[in-house]
Amino acid sequence: MILQHKIRFYLYRLRWWFIGKTKIVTKSPIHLDIELTSKCNLHCTFCPHDQGFNNKGMMPKSRMDDALDQAIKMGVKSVKPNFRGEPALSKNLINFVRKAKKGGIVDIFMNTNGIPYTAEKIRELKKAGMTRVKVSIDGATRKTYESIRLGSDAQRWPKLMKNIKTFQEEGPPLELQMTTTQSNEGEVDAFKEKFPGLKLHINKERQILTERQHCPQPYRRMIVAHDGKVFGCCQSWWDEFPIGHIDKQPLRDIWNGEKMQELRKHAKDYTGPCTNCTIREAWKR
């Protein structure tokens, strides 16, 4: 069973890479973000949550179930229970993972700040079928971390360190992510030394670089927001360029619809909502 899953995972990642290179349009997306909530328990200095973002809400379970049912029926290989919020704030997170696993989804992963968890919830995530968890930590020291990841919980750093240990020992596979800015770029080496043996992602803060490239996002993924709006790109933080609504149209029709085709043209020509894009896939490095 483990070998079979590894083969399915490898084939899905191969397809992910191939679509990114060729920009072919398949019958359905390979990945679906389903935003269980757009709320967050932190207010990070580089995040729109701390810059006036106010479309904060929870996705009802009925909409979550509908999105997952459609994903499974379409043959989607990968799902993520978050977009702009902290997925652990949703009471439906474990149900999401369990349903996706039962439906045969190959990769069930999430981005999280790693704080709103108990040891029991971490164990439940693993038992339910979460394939990997990426925790964002933007500093190697408590001082730097708390200067970037703001919040009312004064114990967020100790809680995070405790939860990282629990994830390592009892939870699904763990990856760590550091977004570098001027305030923390000097701690990259210390960050690597602090977490030996873990898969680490070091990413620069979103920025406009020098040379554009044809972005693969509208060929790989769609996003179902908590309020039902559908987007074709993770740049749509402020609800820019919705391509449909899950309550009004099947996801497969949205994927193949006029608005998504228009978005793909913008991604190719760097026009419309893609004019000032800052996501990494849109720039050569």
N, C-alpha and C positions, 0 to 999 in steps of 0.2 A: 504493500500500500504506500509506504514512504517513497519507494523508488518510482512508483507510478505518478505520485504527486510531483516529484522532482522533474520528471520528464514533461509533464503537463506545464509546469512552471517555466521550464526552459523553452518550450515551444511558444508559450505566450510571450515571453520576453523577446524571443527571436522575431515574432510577428510585430511586437511593439517597435523594435529597431527597424524592421523592414518598412513598415508604414511611415516611420519618421523620415527615412531616406527617400522613399519613392513618392510620398504624398498621394498614394492611391486612395480612392474613396470606397470603403467597404460598405456592406449592407447595414452594418450597425457599428457603434463605437466599440473599441476594445476595453475602454475604461469608463467608469461612471462615478463621479463624485456625488454623494447624496448628503446634503447639508442637514444633519440632524438638529443643529442649532447654530445660529450666528452669534450667540452670546459668548462672552469670554470672562474668565475670572481675573485676567491680568490686563494691563494697559501698557504695552511695550512702546518704547519711544519711537521705533521705526514703523509701527503698525497703524493702519487707518482706524483701528478701534480707538486710538488715542488722538485722532485727527478729525473728529466730527461724524464718524460713522454711526448711524442711528437705526438702521434696519435690523433690529435685533429681535429674534423670536425663536420659537421651537417648532420643528416640523411635527405635525400630528402623526400618530402611528399609522393611521389609514393611508396617508400619503407616502410614508416610508415603505409600507408593505407594497403599495402599488408600484413604486419605483423599483423595488427589488424584484417583484414578480415580472415586470417588464424586462429588467436587466437579464434575468435568468432565461426568459423566453427568447430574447434576442441573441443569447450566447455571449454576453459580456464576460470577459475573463477576469476583470479586476474591478473592485469597488473600494471606495474610501468614504467613511461616514462623516467627513468634514470638508469644509471649504473655508469659511471665514471665522468659524467659532471653535470652541474647545469641546470636542465630542463627549468627554466624560461628564459634561453637565446635563446630557440627555439621559433620561431614565430608560430610553429605548436602545442604548448602545449594545448591551449584551444580546438583546433580541435581534438586533441588526446583524451582528456577527453570526449568531446561530442560524438565522434564516439564510444568509448568504452561503454559509458553509454547507447547509443541507441542500441548497440549490445547485451546488457544484461549482461555485465561483472559485477560481484558482488562487487569486491573490486578494486577501482581505486585510488591508493595512490602514494605518491612520497616522496623521501628524498630531502631536499633543504637546502641551507644556509640562505634562507629567505630574502635576500637583494634585488634582482632585481625585485621588485614588486611595482605596484601602488595599491591604494585602489580599483580602478576599476578592475584591473586584479584579485585581490583577490576575489572580488564579482563575477566576471565571472567564476572563478574556481568552486565556490559553485553552481552557476546556471547551469554550464555545467554538473555537476554530480560527482565532485571529492569527494571521500568518507572520506579521511583523509590525513593530511599533517604532515610529521615529519621534524621539523626544528632542525638542528644541531647547538648547542651553547656550546662552550667548556670552559665557564667561567662564574662566577657570577658577575664579575666586568669588566668594560671596559678595564682596563689595562691588565688583564689576557687574555681576549678574543682577543684583538688586538695583543698580543704577540704570539698567536697561529695561528689565522686566519688572515694571512697577505694579504694586498691588497692596491691598489693605492687610494681607496676611503677613505679619512680620516673620513667621516661621516658614515661609515658602521655600527658602534654600535648604534648611534641614529636612523638610518634607520631601523635597525633590531628591536629595541624596539618598534618603531612606527608600523611596519608591524605585529609584534606579537599581539599587541593590536587590529589591524584591523582584523587579522585572528580570534581572539577570538570573536569579536563583529559581524563580517559580513562575515566571510569566512567559509570554510569547517572545520570539527573537527580538532583540532590542538594537536599535541604531540611534546614534546621537547626531545632532545637527547644530552647527554654530554659524550664525550669520555675522559676518565681520563688518564692522564700521570703524570709524576713526577712534572711537572710544575703547574698542576691545581688540583691535588687530594685533596688538603686542602680546596677546595671551594665547595665540594659536598653538605655539609649541607646548606651553603649559597645559593647554586643553588636551592635547594629544597624550601627554605624559600622565595626566590625571585619570584618563579612562583607557588604560591599555587593554587590548583584547577585544574591544568593541569596534564595530564598523562606524566610522566617523565621516560626516559630510561637512566640509568647510565651504561655505558659500558667501560670496560678497553680497552686500545689500543691493537690492534691485536698483539698476541704473541704466541710463542710456549710454551706449558705448559708441563705436565708430562705424561699424559696418553691419548692415542688416542682412538677415537671411530668411528664407521662406519658413515660417513657423509651422511646426507639425501639430500643434495642439488641436486645431479644428478637424484633423484627420484621425485623431486617436481618442478623443474624450468628449464627454458632455458633462455639464454640471446641473443638478436639480437643486435649487435653493430651497430653504425651509418654507418659503411662502408659495412654492410651486413654479416660480419662474425658471426657465431653462436657459443656460448659457453654453457657449462653445469654447470658452477660454477662461483661465483663472485670473485674467487681468480684470474681469468684470466685478471688482470689489464694490463699486458704487452702482451696481445694477445697469452698467452700460451695455447696450446692444443685446437685449434679450432676444432669443430666437424662437421662443414658444413658451407654453405653459402646460405642465403635465396634466392638469385637471381638464384641459380643453382639447388636447391632441395627443395621440400615442407618441412615445419617445422615438420609435423608429421613423414615423412620419416627420417629426421635427428634425431628426438627423439627416434626412434626405430632402428637407424642405428648402424653400427659396431663401429664407433668412440665413440658414447654415451655408448654403451655396454662396451667398453674398459675403459671409464672413470669410470663407476660404479664399475668395477673390481678394478681399482686403488684406488677408495674411500674405498672399503672394505679391501684391502690389504695394504693401506698406501704406495703405490708405484707410480712410474712415476711422474706426475705433483702434486700428492697428498703427496709426500714424506715430504716436509717441509711446509705443509699448516699452515696458521695462522688464518683461520676463526673459529669463536666460535663453530660452529656446529661439527667441527672435533675433539674437545677435551672434555674430561670429566671435570666437574667442581665440 
